């Protein structure tokens, strides 16, 4: 039986759908000019505070590339950031991180792999970011590139974890990624990355990040607009309106 025949036999109704909250994707919202003219704002985080930190070196190399690709990169230094929930929200480093999160349109997360996972230093930075700031998720709709450095053979444990984390933070994680094996061999004494296939991949990742950021930043609100949340908002509005009517009716009864 052909697919069209099968579909013709289906009941087309959607009895569980709230019609006032159900919307078709708006193609005009995805591609209609004008587009933002400012440089893409990219925040870079890294996951080590050692004096000779290869994740920091890789982050700095990425920032150089981003600047040449027409972006505005800013690097957050995690040194001095307290453990999550071990300081007030107005701590200087916490405020700095949260302000940069709000400022950014895209991000780069770079972590060493420790015990088969991303570092606690990188995760702590993410854990300081609130799920909501007012009614806005600080990371929702922003693009994300993930990279890792390893002391031994090439691994993808840290980047895979960061991808899961990026999805949880409602970010648009780009397809490409970088994993630099035996990182101690890939940087010179000044901390500059040597020419290699690893370096070429970093160039690829930054180039892709800028493209995805340019493509999505003006449509991110539409891209992350969700039916389930519109339903919840509609229900809250309905309750408020119904409560208002009930109060008015009660006032009339008393008069």
N, C-alpha and C positions, 0 to 999 in steps of 0.2 A: 504494500500500500504506500502511495506517495505521501510525502510530508504534508502537502497541501490538503490532501484528502483527510488526513488525521486531524489537522488543525480545524477543518471545517466542521468536524463532529464535536469539537470542544465547546462547552458553555463559555461564551466570551465575557460573562459578567465577573466582576471582582467584588464580591459582597463584603470582604473584610477591609477594603480600601476606604480611607477617608478622602472623599473627592476634593474637599477644600484644601487638602495638603498634598495631593498627588499632582506632580508636574512633569511634563515632558522636558527633556534637555533642550535648552535654548541655544541654538547654533549662533545666533547673533551675539549672545553673551560670551561665547567662546572665541569669536574671531573678529568682532566689530572694532574698528579703530575709534578713537585714538588710543595708542598704546603709551605707557609711561616712557618718558625720555631719559630719566636719570639712570645712572649706572646701577646694574644689579647689586644689591647689598648682601654680601656674603659673610656670615660669621663662621669662624674656624675654631674648633675645640680640639684639644689634644689630651692624652691620658697619662702623662708622666711628668714629674717635676725634678728628675735627675739632672745634674749639671750638663751631662752629655746625653740628652734625650733624643732618640731617633724619631719618636713620634712628633716631637717638636720640630726637628729638622725637616721632616717630611711635610709638616703643616706649613712651615715657612716657605718651603719650595712651592707648595700649592698656592700660597698667597701671592708669590711673585708671578706665577703663571696667570692667576686670576686677574691681577692688575693689568697684565699685558693683553688679556682677552677682553678688556673693557669693563671689568667689574670693580667694585669698591670692597676690598676685603678688610676685615678686622679680626684680630686674633685675641682670644681671651686667655689670660695667664691664670691657670688654676691654683697657683701657689698662694696659700693664705685663705683659700676658700674653706670654711668649716664643714664638718660632716653634716649631712642633711639632718635638719631638726635639732642641731646642737647649738644653734645661734638664732637670734631673732631675724625676721625677714628684712629688717632695715640694716643688717650688717653690710658694710661697705662693699665687700666682694659679691655678696648675694644681689644687692641692688645693681651693681655693674653688670653681672651676668644676665639678670632679668631684663634690664634696659637694652642690652645687645640682642637678646632673643626677640624682643618686640621690634627692634630696628631692622632686623634681618629679613630678607626675602628668600634666602637660601642658606644652607649650612654645609660644612664639611666636618665630619667626626673622624678623628684619627686616634687609634689606640694601639698600644703594644698588646700582644697576646700574652697573658699571664695565667698559668694553670689552665690553659685551654679556653680562656674566656677574655672578654674585654677587661680592662683594668678598672679597679674600684674608683680611681681618680676620674676617669671618664664618666662612669655611671653616676658618681656623686654630683657631677655638674648637671646631668639630666634630671636627677632626683630633686634638685633645687627648683626646677621649673614647675609652677603650679599647673594643674590640669585646666584650670580656668582662672583668668584674670578679669574680674568683672563677669561679662558674658562671653568673653573671647578666649579661645584656646591659643596660647602664645605661639605654638608651633604649627597649628592647623593650616594646611595648604602650602606650607613652605617646602621648597625642594631640599633634597638631602643627598650628599655623596658620602660614602663610607670608605675608609682606608685603614690598613693595619700594618704594623711592622712585627717581624718575628726574629728571634735570635737564632733559630735553626731553620729547618726546611720550610718550604712554603705551606701555609695553612690558611684556612678561611673561617675558623671558629669565631674570631672576633667580629669580622665583617658580617657574618651570618647573624650573630646576636644583635648587632647594631641595626641590621635591617628589620628584625622583629621589633626592636625598640622604636625605630622610626615609624613603622606602621602603627604601633600603639599610640604614638604621639601625633598621628594623623598627618604625616608628612609624605610628600611625593618623592620617594626614594628612586633615584635614577638607576637604569639597568646596569651600567658599568661600575666597576669598583677596582681597588688596588690592594694587593697584598705583597709586601716587600719581604722576601726571605733573606736570612743572614744579613740583617740591616747594617751590622757593624762593618761589612765590606762595601756598602753602597754609598757611604758618605765620606768626604775627605776631612782633614783635620779642622777645616773652617766650618764644617757642618753643611757643605754644599753637596747635593746629590750628584753622583758620577753618571756619565752617559751609559745607558743600558736599556734593555727591554723594559725593566721596571720603571725607569724614568719615562719612557715613551707612554707607558700605560697611565702614569699620573697625568701626563699632558692630555691624553684621551679623556680621562675622567673629568678634569677641570673644564675642558672644552664642552663636554656633554652637559655638565652642570649649568654652565652659563646659558647654553641653548635652551635647556628645559626651564630655567628660571625666566628667561625672556618670554618663553611660550606660555607659561602658566601664571605668572605673578598677577596679571590683570584679571584673570579669570578664576583665581583661587577660591574666592568666595562662592562662586557658582559651582565650581568643581566639588567643593566640600559641603554643599547644601544638601542635607539629608532628610528624606521623607520621615523617618522615625522621629527626628527632632522637631520637624514641622508639626507632626501629629501631637507631640507632647506640648508644644507651644500653643497649638490650637485648643487643646484640652484645658490648659491653664487659663487661656483667655475665656473659654466657655464658662469655667467655674467662676471666674471673677465677674463676668457679666451676669450669670445666674444669681450669684450672691448679691450683686447690686440690686437686681430686680426683687429679690426676696426681702432685702432691707427696705426698699421703697414700698413694697406691699405691706410690710409690717408697720411702717410709718403711717400708711393710709388707714390701716385698721385701728391705730391708736388715736387718730384724729377725729 
